Amino acid sequence: MKHSLKIPQKKTKCLVSYLEKPLKLIINDIKIKNFIGINNIHCEIPVKSNEETVKLIEIMDNLAYKTLLENPEWAINNQVIDNVYNYSYSSDLSSINLLFNDKTHCYMDGNNKELEDIIEMLRDNKKLREINISMEINFLGLFIYDNAIINKWIIKIINIEEIGDDLNDWDREEIEEDWGTELILYEENILNKIELYKQSLNNAKKLLEDIKNEENYNNWEKKILKLKNYILKI
């Protein structure tokens, strides 16, 4: 189906161009990376299981860019399109930002769930390892701001399935990869703490030398207290 964008409508903070016909897409096995603000989720789309969806998102990004070039009057304050246009899908990271609102429907293992409960689950990194997530998204529109232009997508349906105990090889690989990432972060945290302790130890040693050479009793007492705090803080 060939898509086309309508003349933008003026909103409070921007202009919005809508599609002539609605566009709904399904994303399978989507990965939640982090939340941006209160209603924006930064996600990773596994390309192999979503080739057609990714292709259509890229088509929409290219359509928006081409339409803007063909209709320069859509730009605000004579914007240079190349300077302000952002692709909604990043092919380098296979990522996209998706919006949700109170009309987003949520299901878990086939049962209706409250949006608040699902969002709380999606914010829990440990819980994310125990579930598979698919979404139905809608093209929301081409949003034209003073300093940025981008296609926006909104989540129509969030569908979650818990991973059973009988994990297949693909599930195991994903979980092992996630824990590998956690281990790298844990190692970085430990190394940072080691560097912090080393610096603290060096400071304490220098302070002890100052104490040995201090002739003023009041200063000596203050430095003793400071050294005590260095040691007890560990």
Secondary structure, 3 states (H helix, E strand, C coil): CCCCECCCEECCCCEEECECCCCEEEECCCEEEEEECCCEEEEECCCCCCHHHHHHHHHHHHHHHHHHHHCHHHCHHHCCHHHHEECCEECCCCEEEEECCCCCEEEECCEEECHHHHHHHHCCHHHHCCEEEEEEEEEEEEEECCCCEEEEEEEEEEEEEECCCCCCHHHHHHHHHHHHHHHHHHHHHHHHHHHHHHHHHHHHHHHHHHHHHCCCHHHHHHHHHHHHHHHHHC
